[in-house]
Amino acid sequence: MLQSFLARFFLVAIIFSFTATAFARVEKMPDFKDKRDGRVYKTVQIGAQRWMAENLRFPLKGSYCYEGKEYNCDKYGRLYNWAMGRMLVDYYNNRSIKKIKEINSIHDVCPMGWHIPSNKEWKTMKAYVGKTGKSDGVGLSLKSTEYWDKELRMPGGSDEFGFNAIPAGERYFIGTYIDQGASAQFWASNEMDAGGAYFWRLTYDSRTFEQVMEGKDNAVSIRCVEDKLYEIKEPPPPPVKVVTKVMEVQGRKIETVHIGNQVWMANNLDIKAPDSYCFEDKEENCQKYGRLYTWASVVKLSSEFNSKVGRDSISKVKPKGVCPNGWHVPTFRDFYRLDSYLKDIDDAVGVGVNLRSRTGWDDGENSIAGENGFGFNGLALGARSYTEQGKICTEVIKEIIMPTVDGPNGVGATPDTIYADSCVLDTAWVPTLAYQGIGKFTGFWSATEADSAKSVVWKLSFDEDDFVQDSVGKEEAYYLRCIMDPPDDDELYDGTEIHDKRDDVKYRTVTIGNDTWMSENLRYAAPGSFCYEDKDIRCRSYGRLYTWTTAMRLPSDYVENSMSGGILEEHQGICPEGWHIPTNEEWIALGQTALNMRRGGIGSALKSKEGWARGGAPISAVSGFNVLPSGSRFAEGEYAELGSSAYFWAAHGGDGMGAVYWNVINSKDDFTSMEDFDNFAFSVRCVKNKLTATKDKSVAEESPAAE
């Protein structure tokens, strides 16, 4: 009785709420007065940038108030199409500005000394917020605490940086207004093509802040950023120093890096093979950069397969190709897993930023500097690829544009005539292979074909923050990063594993204190269980997510209508035979044992070394319990917190209380317990039976057959 009371007291003492908090991170800056119309704007410093903390309200001729109502302009700011924002005539909502030689001399709609931010500036701000913010998502950190539609599954905006993003909605080119209260969009200065440009979007039902392409003739908000930079008063944490591991492979020492559950070479392969090259045909470049290979050379086929299908001649699972023994040419799926893993654990920057080296890349207008955040060390070493050099203009066409910058009261002036040149290309141009791209891009072959003439390369670029899949000619030459073969079952598991006969899946185990636990999340596909974001690959990496009643195999209304004897002393639920859902007392004992290991707190001891978002609390992983940040699923179907949190059910609930779960989060070293009343889906760890095993042994010892 006393033990039950203490357990309940312990639960109540450590329950906490998820309510949004406005964090004191705002760097105060003076208000700014727009001399054109006398309007005053609050401003805020975020990182090294000074931003307007309000949407622009300058009454440019042709700009819009939501639904044509002036009070919406006062509250939410004005809406501008992209050409208006760039101070160009509407003609350039359907034409590219790339040929305009004097485009940089045209000031945009922001006040002098300020400008519409480029994608690079938006990305810089997003990276700073993502690395220093406390909210679970950049979008939550930037949203205002008022005016947004409510989403029961989503915390409100914290506005912890004072950016005060309000949901001003947008105006479609056909004249309809949508999403006031539900979304905020802010133009970037970059165009995508003749008809599209970039803006950055927040929505009421999302934690993210994302770059989107939209038609230029739609109208959205504008936030201006100052032309100058400031000293960063609270810098983000320094980049994590990744130590590569040196392995000896076939007599060679090779640097390797562990990313997620994959082991990659940290340098490009340099093994001689037919149809392979050193950059610019200089042998020393192979030693410095690695070797360039055609696709057929990479998968160790004859050159005829550069122009015909070779997939039936190579392994689909672990194609060895020219890689050393125990390694293989990465497949599309290998690269996809790498890309997905990095997206999961770092939403502050693109995957390409994390994979690019910190030096050697040109400065891109559309991207931020590489961070080499995980030791992959992607250098800008170019390729031997088809070149567009040598294209000849057979005719030059001059276009005249006349931007209009006048406001309704004669504010501003009309600049001189601006000319744009268009080039008509020589149709007789023939593509040729050439060494190119140092400082600008690099690419890595996969073993996956696109068709008879092309195969899949994954590229990093100086002007792109993502890791981009592309299909290129097989005769082109790119670099190769080999990936270590995954361990076979006999390497991965030993005699202590669980073999779940229901689906022939094995689980590693660990003994902590007096209990033997699974050291992996359960993956049994019970009806009513889920893979994160409904992707099978997430179940393989993180296990499945279960509602409490599914995990316990109890009626769906058990919490509200509990029944006597519904929860057994060792409650098997969906665990394999001989194992059960942990009791609250077993979770408490686990935490106490982990704490006694004296290498950090409980969370530090219980977490896995891999998988957690960067910048969190230190991890020792000393217990071997191996908590992965598998996130959760809300009752309405939204998934959240992969990379930042883990939740595990206890065999405890009903009788006037919610279902009990235990929680580990990225930013803290705690191990906490709460109650759930909303039918969330969390992870399951099973613990080995002791009482049942003891009873079975006693019966066996007492029976005549045992003598």
N, C-alpha and C positions, 0 to 999 in steps of 0.2 A: 504493500500500500504506500509506504514511504517512498519507495523507488519510483512508483507511478507519479506521485505528487511532485517529486523533484524533477522528473522528466518534463512534466507539464510546466512547472515553474521555469525551467531552463528554456523551454520553447517561447513562453511569453516574454522572457527577458531579452531574447535576441531577435524578435520580430522587428522588421523595419519596413518602411513604405518606399514606393517608387515615385513619389510625387516630384514633379519638375522643380528645380531650384535655380534661381538667378545667381550665378556665381560672380564673385567680385573680380572679374578679369578685365573690366573696361578701362582702357587707357584714355583718360580725359583729354580732349582737344578743344580748342576754342570754336565757337560757331563761325560759319562762313557766310558773308553777305554777297549775293550776286548783284554786281553793279548794274547789270542790264535792266533788272526789274525791281530791285530792292528786296527780294525775298531772302530770308535768312534760313540756313540749314545747319542742323546739328552735325557734328563730325566726330569720328572715332578713329583711333590708331589701332590697326590689327597687324601685328608683325612690324614690318618696316613701312607699311603703306598707310596713308590717311584716306579714309573713305567718307563720303557723305552717309550719314545715318538716316537719311530720308530719301524718298524717290524724287527725282527731278520734277519741278513744276513749271519750268520756263514755257511761256505760252507761244511756242513756235506755231506759225501759221500752218494749219492743217492737222495739228496734233489733236488728241481726243481726251475728253473726260468720260469715264465709264458711264455708259447709257446716256451720254450727252448732258449729264448733270454736273454743274459747276462744283457743288459741294463734294463730289467724289474726287475732283482734282485737288481740292483743299486737303482732303483726308488721305488719299492714296497716291497723289501725284498724277502726272499726265501720262498718256500712252502714245508712243511714237512708233511709226514703222521704221525699218532699218535705214532706208535712204534719208529720211528726216534726221535720224540720229547722226548720220555721217555728213549732214548738210549737203546732200545731193538731190537732184531732181528725181521724181518717182520713176523715171525711165530706168534708173539703176536698181530698182527693186526687181527687175527682170533682166539685167545685164551685169556682167562682171566688171569690177573696177580694176582688175589686175593690170590692164594695159594703160591705165592713167598714170603718166609719168610724174605729174605734180600732186598726186593724191595726198602725200604727207604734208603738203602746204595748206590743205583745206582743214580748218579747225572744225571740230564737230560741235554738237549742240550744247555741250557742257561749258561752264564759264571759263574764261581765260585762266590758265594755270591748272586746269582740271581737264580730264578727258574720259571718254567711254573706255572702260578697261578692255584690254585684249584677253584672249583665252589664257595666255601665259600669266597675266596678272590675276585672273580669277583662280587659276590653278595654284598660284603662289599663296593666295589667301586661304584657299581650301586646305592646302597642306599644313599651313600654320595652325588653323583651327582644329584640324584633325589630330595633330600631334600634341597640342596643348590643351584642348577642350576637355571637359569632364562629362559632357552629355554623351549618350550612346548613339552617336551619329552626328555628322557635320550639320545636317539639316536642322536638327533640334537646337544646336548651338546658335544658329543664325536667325531662327524664327523669332518674331516678337512674341511676347506673352499674351497679347490681345488680338482680337479680330479674326483669328483662324477658326474654321469649322472644327467641331470636336470629332475625334475618332476614338472610340472607347478602347481600342487596342493599342493606342499610341500616346505616349506622354506628350504634354504640351511643350511648346517652345520655351527654351530657357533664356534666350537672348543674352548669353553669358559674355559675349564680346561687344554688346551694344550696337550691333549692326542693324537691329530692328527691322528685319524683313517682314513686311506686311503683305497680305494676300490681295494684291490689286487686280488680279485677273488679267484678261487680255481681250483684244478686239480682233476678230477675224476679218480678212480682207473683204468679205461680203457684207460687213457692217454689223454682224451680231457680236454681242458682248457675252463672255462666259467666265466662270470660275472666280468671281470675286468672293473672297472668303475661303477659297479652296486652293489657290495656287499663286505663286509669285514668279515672274519671269523677268530677267534682266539681260539686255542686249550685251553682246561682246562686239568689239570693233571688227572682228574677222568675218569674212564671208566664206561660205562653203563652195558656192558656184554661182552661176548667173542668177538663179532664182532663190537661193537659200543662204542663210547666215546663221551664226551660232547665238544661242542665248543660254543662260543658266537658270535652272528651275528648282523651286521648292514646292512641295504639295502637302496638303493637310494630313494625308495618310501615309507619309513616307519619312524616313529618317535621313534620306540622302540629299545631296546637293549635286546635281548632275548637269553636264553639258549636253545640250540638245540642238538639233538643227531644225529650223523653222523657215517657212516662206518669208521672204523679206517684206512682203506687203501686209503681213499681220502687224499689229501694234501692241507693244508691251512696255514695261517700265524701263527706266534708265537710272543706274546708280553711277555717279562720277567718282573717279579716284584722282588724287592730286598728282601733278607731274613729278614732284620730288619725293625722295625717300627719307625716312627718319631712322634714328638709332633704335634698334629693337630693345625694349625695356625688359621684356621677359622672354628670352630666347627659348625655342623648343629644345627638348633634350638632344644631346649630340647623337649623331648616327651610331647605331650599334656596331661595334667592331666585331666582325665575323672572322673567326679563326678557321682557316681551311685545314683539312686533315691530309697529310701526305701519305699516300699508299704506294707500295711497290707492286706494279702490275707487269708481269712478263719481263722482269729485269729493269723496268723503267720506274722512276719515281714520278707519281702523278698527284697533283693537288686535287682534292675532291671537296664537295660541300654537301651537307645534308639539308634538304629543303622539304619540309613536311615528311612524308614517308618515302621520299626518293633520295637517291645519292647521285649527284651529277659531277662530271668533270668540271673543274673550275677554270680550265683553259681549253682552247681549241685543239683538236687532235692533230698530231703531226706524224703520221705513218705513211711512208711512200706507197703509192698504188698507181696502177695505170690510170691515165686521164686525171691526174691530180697536178696541182700547180702551186708555185710560190708566188705571192703577190709581186707583180711586175717582173716575174721570172728571175727573181733574186733569191738565192738559196738562204741568205741570212734572214729573209722575211718569213720563211717557214719556221725558223728557230724562234723568231720574235713573236709571230702572230698565229702560228699554226698553218695547216695546209688547206688549200681550196680543192674541192672535189666536185666532179659531175655527179649526178644522181646515181647512175649505173656504177660508178666507182665506189660510192659510199656503201651500196648494198652488195658489192662484190659480184656484179654481173658484167658481161661483155658490153662494149659500147653500143651494140645494136639495140640494147634495151633503153637507150636514150630516146628512141623513136618508136618503141613498141611496148606493150603492157608487160610488166615483169612481176605483178603481184603473185602469180601462181608459182614463181620460182624462189620466193623468199618466205621466211616465217612470218606469220601475221601477228604473233604474240611477242616474240623476242628476236627480231631479225639481227643477227650478229654483224653481218657486213664486215667492214674493216676494223671494227672495234676489237679490243683485246678480249681474251677469254674472261667470262664472267660479266661482260658488258655487252650492250647492244645499241643499235641505231634507234633513237627514240621514235616511237610511232606518233601519229596524231593524238592518240589518247594520252600518251605520256606528257606531251606538251600541254594538252587540255587540262590535265590534272595539276600541272605546275601553275598554269594560268589561274585556274579556279581557286587553288589553295592561297595564292598571293592576294587575290581579290577578297577572299574570305577574311583574312587576318589584317589587312591594311587598306581601309577605304579612304585614307587621306591622300594617297597618290596613286597613279596608274601603275600597272604591273611593269611596264617598260621602264619607268623611273627606278623601280626597285632592282631591275635586272641590269640596267646600264651602269658601267663603271663611273666613278666620280670625275675622271679626267679623260681627255682625248676626244671629247665630243664638241662639235661646233655649237654655238649658241643659237638655239632655235627660237623663232618668233612665236611658236605655238606650243612650246613645251618648257618644262622646268628641268633643272640639272639632275643628272643621274645620282642615285644615292648608294648603289651597290648594297642595298639593305640586307641581302641574304647571302652575299659572297659569290654570286654567279659571275660577276665581273665581265659583263658583256662590253667588249671594246669596239670602237667604231672603226672596223678594219675593212670595210667595203666588200667587194666581190668581183668575180669575173663574169660580168653580165651584159645583156644587150644594152647598147648605148643609144641615146637620142642625139648625140653630138653629130654635127654634119648636116642637120636639117637646114634647108635653104628656103628663104622667103622669096617667092616669085612675085609678090605684090604686097605693097603696104597701103592700108586704108586708114585715113585720118578721120576720127569722129570728134565732133565739137560738143562739149557739155557746158552747161551754165547752171551751177548750183545756186539755189535760192536760200539765203540765210536770214531774210527779213522776218522779224517778229511782227505781230499785229499792229504795234505802235511805232514802226519804223526802226526798231532796234536792230543793229547789225548793218552789214553792207554787202553788196554783190561783188565778188572778186573778179579778177580778170578771166578772160576765156581760158579754159583748160582743154588740152588736146589729148586724145587717146589713140594709140597706134594699134592696128590689128594686122597680124601677119598671115598671109596665105602660104601654106607650106608646099614645097616641091613634092609632088606625088611619086616621083621616081626614087625617093630616099629608101635605102636598104639598111636594115638594122645589122649591126656588127657587134661581136663580143669584144669587150675591153675591160681592163682593170680600172675600177673607179670606186668612189664612195668613201675614201679615207676621211674620217671625221664626221661623216654624214649618216652612215647606216652599216648594219651588219645583218647576216641571216644565217640560220642553222637548218640543215636538211632534216626532214623527217623521212621515215621509210614509207610513208603513205603517198600513193599516186593520186593525181587528179584525173589523168587520162593517159593515152599512149605517149603524148609529147610533153606533158607537164607533171610535176610532183609538188608536194606541199613543203614550203619553207616558212619558218616563223621568223619574223623580222623585228629588229629594233631600229628606230630612226631618231635622229637628232631633233626632229620637229614633230614627234608623236609620242605621247605618254603611255600608250598601250603596247602590248606585245601582240603583233599583228600577224595573222595567218594569211599567206599569199600562195598562189600557184604560179610557178615559173618554169621556163623551159629546162628540160633535163640536161641539156648541153651547157647550161650556165654552171658556174662553179661557186659553191658556197662552203662555209665552214661546217664542221661537225662537232657536236658535243655528245659524247657517249654517256649513257645512263646505266647504272649498275643493275644487273638482273635482280629482280625481287627474290627474296629467300624462298626456298621450297618449304613445304610443311615440316619436314624433319629438321630443318634449320630454325624455323620460327617457333616451334613448339617443343616442349620436352615432356617428361613423364608426368608433370603436374597439371597438364592442361585439362580443360573440360572438353569432351566430345559430345555435342548435342546431337543425339541420334535422330531428332525430329527433322532436321534439315542438313545434317552432315556438316555442321560448322564447328570449328574448334575455337576455344578461347584460352588465352593465357590467364594464369592465376597468380596470386601473391598471398602469403600468410603475414598478417599484421596483428601483433598481439596474439590473442587466442583464436582469431577467426581467419578463415581462408576465403578470400574475395576474388571475384573476377577482376582482372586488371584491364579489361576492355568493356565497352558498353554492349549490352545485349543487341543482337541483330535479328532475332527471331521475328518472322513476318506474320505476326498475329493480326487478325482482322481488326481494323480500327487503329493501326499503328501507321507511322509516317516516316518518309525520308525527308530530310531538310530540303525545302523548296521543291519537294516531290521529285528529286533527282536521285536515281539509284546509286550513283557514285558516292553521294554523301552518306548513304547507309553503310557502304563498305568502309569508309574512313571513320565515321563518327557513331555508328550504330543507329538504331531506330529510335523514334520518339513515340511515347505511349501516354494516353490519358491514364489517370490513376486507376479508374475502374477496369480499364483494359489490362493494365499491368497486374492488377490484383485478381482478375477474373471474377469480378463482382458485378451485380446489376448496375446499370448506368446511373440509377438514382440513389445509390447506396449511401452517399454522404448525407443526403437529406432524409433518407428513410433507412437508417441502419437497422440491422437485425442482430439479435443475440447470437454470438458464436460465429459471426460472419468472417472474422479475422482470426486465423489459427495461430498457434504459438510459433510454428515455423511455416509461414504461409507461402506455398509454392508459387501461386499466381502463374505467370508465364515463364518462370525460370525452368531450366532443365531438371530432370528427375534427380533428387538428392540435394537440390539447392533451393533457396527461398528468397523472397523479397526481404531486405534487411529491416529489422525492427528499429525503433527509435533508439533503444538502448545499444544496439550494435553500431549504429552511426556515431553515438556519443563515445563509445569505447574506441572506435577508429580514430576520431578526432583527438582523443586524449593520448593515444599511443603515438600519433603523428607529432603532437606537440612535445612529447617527451624525447623525441629524436634530436631536439636542440639544434636544429639547423634552419633557423628562420621560424616562422609561424606555421599554423596548420595548413593554410592554403599553399604555402611554399613547398611543404613536404608532399602534399597530395597531388599537385599539378604535374602534368607531363612537361618535359622540356620543350617539345615541339607544339606548334599549332596556335599558341596564344598571340594575340596582337602585341606589337611592340610597344614599349613604354609602360608596361604594367609593373606590378610588384615583382621583386626578385623571386626566382624559382630554384629550389634545390632538387626537387623530384626524388628526395631521398627515400621515401616510403615505397616506391614502386607501384603505387596505386594507379598512377598514370591517368589523371583526370584530363580529358580533352574538352575544349570549349565548344560543345555540341549544340549550344543554343536551345531554343524552345519553339513551340508552335502555339499560337493563341487559338482559342476555341473557334473563332471566326475564320481561321485558315491562314493567318499571316505568320511568317517565320521571322525570328529576330535573334540577334546576339551571337550568331556563329562567330567564333574567334574571340569572344569576350566573356562568355559565361557558360557555366554547366549547372544543371539541375538534376537531382536524383530523388526518386520517390522512396518513401518509407512505408512500411506496413502499419500505418497508424492513421486513423481517420474515422469519421462518423461520431455518433454519440454526442452531438452538439458541437463538434469541431470540424474544420475543413480537413482535406487530405494534406498530410504533412510531406514536405520535401526539404532537401538540403541543397545548399547553393555555394558555389565557388565562383568568384568574379575576377576579372583581369587586374583591376586597379587596386585590389586589396589582398591582404594575406589572411583573410578570415575564412571561416567555415560556418555558415549560418543556417538556421532553420526557420521556415515559415509555414503558413497554411494556405491552401489554394481552395477557392470556392468557385472558380470560373472554368474548370475543366480544361486546363492547359495540357499540353503534351510535353513530357520531359523524358530524360534518359533513365535507363534501369541498369543497376549493378546487382548481381545476385551474390549471396553468401552461402557457403557450404553448410549443410545441416550438421548439427552436433547431437541434438536430442534424439532424433530418429535413428541416427547411426548407433548411438549408445544403447537404445532400446533393442535394436536388431541384434547387437552383439550379445546383450544379456540373454535374450531368448535363445540364441544359438548355443551359449555356454550351458544353459539349463536343460537343453533338450538331450535325450539319450543319444542321438546321432553324433553329438559333439564329443562323447566319451570314447 
